[in-house]
Amino acid sequence: MRRAVFGVTFFAAAMLASFSSDASRTLVTEGDVAYQEKPAKMMLDIHFLEKPQNLRPALVMIHGGSWQGLDKKNFTWVAKEGASRGYVVFNINYRLAQQAKYPAAVKDCQAASRWVRAHARKYHVDPTRVGVWGESAGGHLASLMGLLDSLDPTMPDISSRATCVVDFYGVADLTPTELPEKYTRRFNFVPMCESFIGKKHSEAPELFVEASPVHRVTKEACPFLVVHGDADLIVPYDQSVRFVEKLKKAGIEATLHTVKSGGHGPSFRNAPGKDAAYDAMWSFLAKHLKP
């Protein structure tokens, strides 16, 4: 495990200007902490402000990358921003499709959530306030964490279900076998989903339904904020529209924040409305987690 300490003033003034009350506090990072040893060793990074006065909420972060790439390090900037706002942030890795097929990544994320709750006292975390944020493939996994629960026989009283979820343009429906041509120019949506599942649609259609958040909605789901750009050419915007409608029909608090002309990944982060999207995210988390 690596541990590093950074002064909060290290970060860009624009990110922290509205948090001057924390300016004298120090941001602590514990890197590459193992949250799981078997069936594969998985790591997370922890970011938090030192010397907490009270129990704090946790924020589990799940990176994107088409279930095939990227790493927790790609989203350290979001993790540190969350820590500056009073969250204990657990930025996780999970098994990618090249290492193991569905449901391995889902199980890893659920294991990470249980680990956070099991270690709540050590990190001054309130185990009843564990939010989850994910982008793209991470948004898909985050959504399943808000919809489903899983238990480990060795810790039967610890739930993996999120208290609330922020889903940034995650895949909500893996079942389509054909999509308009515009969704095949950069990444071909159908083969991407088949790589994650490890089978063709025709071989195991039930797995694609099982792995689709839109088909797993129940009244036990947690509150959701779904953020999606209406110019996304990788994950169809309509998927988020249908997902939020399904959540609302089940009686779940769910909001769709649309970013006009927003794309996917870097093209989303360059969209004019991206700042408002992040503001909506922090407001939603503050409402449900109360840092």
C-alpha positions as CSV (number, residue, x, y, z in Angstrom):
1,M,0.0,0.0,0.0
2,R,1.3,3.4,-0.9
3,R,0.4,6.5,1.2
4,A,0.9,10.1,0.1
5,V,-0.2,13.4,1.6
6,F,-0.9,16.5,-0.5
7,G,-1.9,20.0,0.7
8,V,-5.4,20.9,-0.5
9,T,-3.8,24.1,-2.0
10,F,-2.1,21.8,-4.5
11,F,-5.3,21.6,-6.6
12,A,-6.4,24.2,-9.1
13,A,-7.9,27.2,-7.4
14,A,-11.0,27.0,-9.6
15,M,-11.9,23.6,-8.2
16,L,-11.6,24.5,-4.6
17,A,-12.4,28.2,-4.4
18,S,-15.8,27.6,-2.9
19,F,-14.4,25.4,-0.2
20,S,-12.2,27.9,1.7
21,S,-13.3,26.4,5.0
22,D,-11.2,23.3,4.2
23,A,-8.2,25.2,2.7
24,S,-6.1,24.5,5.8
25,R,-6.9,20.8,5.9
26,T,-4.7,18.2,4.2
27,L,-5.8,15.7,1.6
28,V,-4.5,12.2,2.3
29,T,-4.2,9.5,-0.4
30,E,-3.7,5.8,0.3
31,G,-2.9,4.2,-3.0
32,D,-3.3,0.6,-4.2
33,V,-5.1,-0.8,-1.2
34,A,-6.3,-4.4,-1.8
35,Y,-10.1,-4.8,-1.3
36,Q,-10.1,-8.4,-2.6
37,E,-7.6,-11.2,-2.8
38,K,-9.6,-13.9,-4.6
39,P,-10.6,-14.8,-7.3
40,A,-8.3,-12.0,-8.4
41,K,-6.5,-9.3,-6.3
42,M,-8.2,-6.0,-6.9
43,M,-7.0,-2.6,-5.7
44,L,-8.6,0.8,-4.8
45,D,-7.2,4.2,-4.0
46,I,-8.6,6.1,-1.0
47,H,-8.7,9.9,-0.8
48,F,-9.9,11.9,2.2
49,L,-9.4,15.0,4.2
50,E,-7.5,14.4,7.5
51,K,-8.8,15.0,11.0
52,P,-12.5,14.4,10.4
53,Q,-14.9,16.0,13.0
54,N,-17.7,13.5,12.4
55,L,-18.5,10.3,10.4
56,R,-18.3,11.1,6.7
57,P,-20.1,9.6,3.6
58,A,-18.3,7.4,1.2
59,L,-18.2,7.7,-2.5
60,V,-17.2,4.6,-4.5
61,M,-15.9,5.6,-8.0
62,I,-15.9,3.2,-11.0
63,H,-13.9,4.0,-14.1
64,G,-15.1,3.6,-17.7
65,G,-13.3,2.2,-20.7
66,S,-15.8,-0.1,-22.5
67,W,-15.2,-2.8,-19.8
68,Q,-11.9,-3.3,-21.6
69,G,-9.5,-0.5,-20.7
70,L,-8.6,2.5,-18.6
71,D,-7.9,2.4,-14.9
72,K,-8.8,4.1,-11.6
73,K,-5.9,6.5,-12.2
74,N,-7.7,8.1,-15.1
75,F,-10.3,9.5,-12.7
76,T,-8.1,10.6,-9.8
77,W,-9.0,14.2,-10.6
78,V,-12.7,13.5,-9.8
79,A,-11.7,11.5,-6.7
80,K,-9.7,14.3,-5.3
81,E,-12.5,16.8,-6.0
82,G,-14.9,14.5,-4.1
83,A,-12.5,14.3,-1.2
84,S,-12.2,18.1,-1.1
85,R,-16.0,18.2,-0.6
86,G,-15.9,16.0,2.5
87,Y,-16.4,12.5,1.0
88,V,-14.1,9.6,1.7
89,V,-13.5,8.5,-1.9
90,F,-12.8,4.9,-2.8
91,N,-11.6,4.8,-6.5
92,I,-11.6,1.2,-7.6
93,N,-10.3,-1.1,-10.3
94,Y,-12.2,-4.2,-11.4
95,R,-11.6,-7.1,-13.7
96,L,-11.7,-6.1,-17.3
97,A,-13.3,-8.3,-20.0
98,Q,-9.8,-9.5,-21.1
99,Q,-9.3,-11.0,-17.6
100,A,-12.8,-12.4,-16.9
101,K,-16.2,-12.2,-18.4
102,Y,-19.6,-11.1,-16.9
103,P,-20.5,-11.2,-14.0
104,A,-16.9,-10.8,-12.8
105,A,-16.8,-7.0,-12.9
106,V,-20.1,-6.7,-11.2
107,K,-19.0,-9.0,-8.4
108,D,-15.8,-7.0,-8.0
109,C,-17.7,-3.8,-7.6
110,Q,-20.0,-5.3,-5.1
111,A,-17.1,-6.7,-3.1
112,A,-15.5,-3.2,-3.1
113,S,-18.7,-1.8,-1.6
114,R,-18.8,-4.4,1.1
115,W,-15.2,-3.8,1.9
116,V,-15.9,-0.1,2.3
117,R,-18.6,-0.8,4.8
118,A,-16.5,-3.4,6.6
119,H,-13.7,-0.9,7.0
120,A,-16.0,2.1,7.8
121,R,-14.7,2.6,11.3
122,K,-11.1,2.8,10.2
123,Y,-11.8,5.5,7.7
124,H,-14.5,7.4,9.8
125,V,-17.2,6.5,7.3
126,D,-20.9,6.2,8.0
127,P,-21.8,2.8,6.4
128,T,-25.4,3.9,5.8
129,R,-24.1,6.7,3.4
130,V,-22.2,5.0,0.5
131,G,-22.8,6.6,-2.8
132,V,-21.5,5.2,-6.2
133,W,-20.4,7.2,-9.2
134,G,-19.5,5.7,-12.6
135,E,-18.7,6.8,-16.1
136,S,-19.6,4.8,-19.3
137,A,-18.9,1.2,-18.5
138,G,-18.4,2.3,-14.9
139,G,-21.9,4.0,-15.1
140,H,-23.3,0.6,-16.1
141,L,-21.7,-1.1,-13.1
142,A,-22.6,1.7,-10.8
143,S,-26.3,1.3,-11.9
144,L,-26.3,-2.4,-11.1
145,M,-24.9,-1.6,-7.6
146,G,-27.9,0.6,-7.0
147,L,-30.4,-2.0,-8.3
148,L,-29.0,-5.2,-6.9
149,D,-27.7,-6.4,-3.6
150,S,-25.2,-9.2,-2.8
151,L,-24.0,-10.7,0.4
152,D,-20.8,-12.5,1.3
153,P,-21.4,-15.5,3.6
154,T,-18.3,-14.4,5.7
155,M,-20.0,-11.0,6.4
156,P,-23.8,-11.7,6.0
157,D,-24.9,-8.4,7.6
158,I,-23.0,-6.2,5.1
159,S,-24.9,-5.1,2.0
160,S,-23.3,-4.1,-1.3
161,R,-26.3,-1.9,-2.5
162,A,-25.5,1.7,-3.0
163,T,-27.2,4.5,-1.0
164,C,-27.5,6.5,-4.2
165,V,-26.0,6.3,-7.7
166,V,-24.7,8.8,-10.2
167,D,-24.5,7.3,-13.7
168,F,-22.6,9.2,-16.4
169,Y,-23.8,7.8,-19.8
170,G,-23.6,4.2,-18.8
171,V,-25.0,1.4,-20.9
172,A,-28.5,0.7,-19.6
173,D,-29.5,-2.0,-22.2
174,L,-27.1,-4.6,-23.5
175,T,-29.8,-6.5,-25.5
176,P,-29.9,-4.6,-28.9
177,T,-28.4,-6.7,-31.7
178,E,-28.7,-3.9,-34.2
179,L,-28.3,-0.1,-33.9
180,P,-28.1,2.8,-36.4
181,E,-24.9,3.0,-38.3
182,K,-23.7,6.1,-36.4
183,Y,-23.2,3.9,-33.3
184,T,-20.7,1.7,-35.2
185,R,-18.3,4.3,-36.6
186,R,-16.0,4.7,-33.5
187,F,-17.0,1.8,-31.2
188,N,-19.3,-0.9,-32.4
189,F,-21.9,-1.2,-29.6
190,V,-23.0,-4.8,-30.2
191,P,-19.5,-6.4,-30.2
192,M,-18.5,-4.3,-27.2
193,C,-21.4,-5.8,-25.2
194,E,-20.6,-9.3,-26.4
195,S,-17.0,-9.0,-25.4
196,F,-18.2,-8.0,-21.9
197,I,-20.6,-10.9,-21.6
198,G,-18.2,-13.3,-23.3
199,K,-20.9,-14.7,-25.6
200,K,-22.8,-13.8,-28.7
201,H,-26.4,-12.6,-28.2
202,S,-27.7,-15.7,-30.0
203,E,-25.8,-18.0,-27.6
204,A,-27.1,-16.6,-24.3
205,P,-29.7,-13.8,-24.7
206,E,-30.7,-14.2,-21.1
207,L,-27.3,-13.0,-19.9
208,F,-27.7,-9.7,-21.9
209,V,-31.0,-9.2,-20.2
210,E,-29.6,-10.0,-16.8
211,A,-26.7,-7.6,-17.2
212,S,-29.0,-4.7,-18.4
213,P,-29.9,-2.2,-15.7
214,V,-33.1,-1.2,-17.5
215,H,-34.3,-4.8,-17.1
216,R,-33.3,-5.1,-13.4
217,V,-35.4,-2.2,-11.9
218,T,-37.4,-3.0,-8.8
219,K,-38.9,-0.9,-6.1
220,E,-35.9,-1.6,-3.9
221,A,-33.6,0.5,-6.1
222,C,-31.8,3.5,-4.6
223,P,-32.2,7.1,-5.9
224,F,-30.5,7.8,-9.2
225,L,-29.1,10.7,-11.1
226,V,-28.4,9.8,-14.8
227,V,-26.3,12.2,-16.8
228,H,-26.1,11.8,-20.6
229,G,-25.2,13.9,-23.6
230,D,-27.8,13.9,-26.4
231,A,-25.0,13.7,-29.1
232,D,-23.4,10.5,-27.6
233,L,-22.3,8.3,-30.5
234,I,-21.2,5.3,-28.4
235,V,-24.0,4.7,-25.9
236,P,-27.4,5.8,-27.3
237,Y,-28.9,8.7,-25.3
238,D,-32.3,7.0,-25.6
239,Q,-31.1,4.2,-23.2
240,S,-30.9,6.7,-20.4
241,V,-34.3,8.1,-21.2
242,R,-35.9,4.7,-21.0
243,F,-33.9,3.7,-17.9
244,V,-35.0,6.8,-15.9
245,E,-38.6,6.3,-17.1
246,K,-38.5,2.7,-15.8
247,L,-37.1,3.8,-12.4
248,K,-39.8,6.4,-12.0
249,K,-42.5,3.9,-12.9
250,A,-41.2,1.8,-10.1
251,G,-41.5,4.7,-7.7
252,I,-37.8,5.4,-7.5
253,E,-36.4,8.9,-7.3
254,A,-34.7,9.3,-10.6
255,T,-33.5,12.4,-12.6
256,L,-32.1,12.6,-16.1
257,H,-29.7,15.5,-16.6
258,T,-29.3,16.0,-20.4
259,V,-26.2,17.7,-21.7
260,K,-27.1,19.4,-25.0
261,S,-24.6,18.4,-27.7
262,G,-22.7,16.4,-25.2
263,G,-20.8,13.3,-26.6
264,H,-19.1,10.5,-24.8
265,G,-15.9,10.5,-22.7
266,P,-13.6,13.4,-23.8
267,S,-16.3,14.8,-26.1
268,F,-18.6,15.0,-23.1
269,R,-16.1,16.7,-21.0
270,N,-15.5,19.3,-23.7
271,A,-19.3,20.1,-24.1
272,P,-20.5,23.5,-23.0
273,G,-22.9,22.0,-20.5
274,K,-20.5,19.8,-18.7
275,D,-19.9,22.1,-15.7
276,A,-23.7,22.2,-15.0
277,A,-23.7,18.4,-15.2
278,Y,-20.9,18.1,-12.5
279,D,-22.8,20.7,-10.4
280,A,-25.9,18.6,-10.6
281,M,-23.8,15.6,-9.6
282,W,-22.4,17.2,-6.5
283,S,-25.8,18.6,-5.5
284,F,-27.4,15.2,-5.8
285,L,-24.7,13.5,-3.7
286,A,-24.9,16.3,-1.1
287,K,-28.7,15.8,-0.9
288,H,-28.5,12.0,-0.3
289,L,-25.1,11.7,1.5
290,K,-24.9,14.9,3.4
291,P,-21.1,15.4,3.6
